Amino acid sequence: MAPQPAASRLMSRFSPLKLMACGLVVAALGMFGVAPAGAQAGGEVSGIWLTQAGDAKVRVSKCGGGICGIVVWLRDPIDPATGKPTVDDKNPNPALARRPMIGLPLFSGMQPSGPNRWSGQIYNADDGSSYASNVAVTGPDTLRVEGCVGALCGGENWSRSSR
């Protein structure tokens, strides 16, 4: 029998079925409040974080016993329709809809809810609404940011940025 190419060996070792099974185990542990070993390694929350999509950077700092998050950089800071800096135009409050996106506060009432974990509200500039939120440092360079509507939560991982 001829030896398998390296790519084939790698794919059989990490087959989609095996990866899915591992994902289900991790998800089940998460439902019971048990974090995978790697997720327990925290880090410092303060710093500049790049969103998962890479379209914004947020400065997270300690404030008022909790944390604050302010937009400090946008990939596309100029609105192509107006030629001016991007504003919070999805906000239902007309006075707030004119505020610039750079400098926009994203977190409100983010208070400690566990080690390296905070809970409060997060503002979503894509729809002008605020949602219940959980933020957790899951590694030295990873910030897990979740937003919830009722019992349904979704989230993404932000990466620490050097600037």
Buried (B, 14 or more C-beta within 10 A) or exposed (E): EEEEEEEEEEEEEEEEEEEEEEEEEEEEEEEEEEEEEEBEEBBEBBBBBBBEEEEBBBBBEEEEEBBBBBBBBBEEBEEEEEEEEBBBBEBEEEEBEEBBBBEBEBBBBBEEEEEBBBBBBBBEBEEBBBBBBBBBBBBEBBBBBBBBEEEEEEBEBBBBBEE
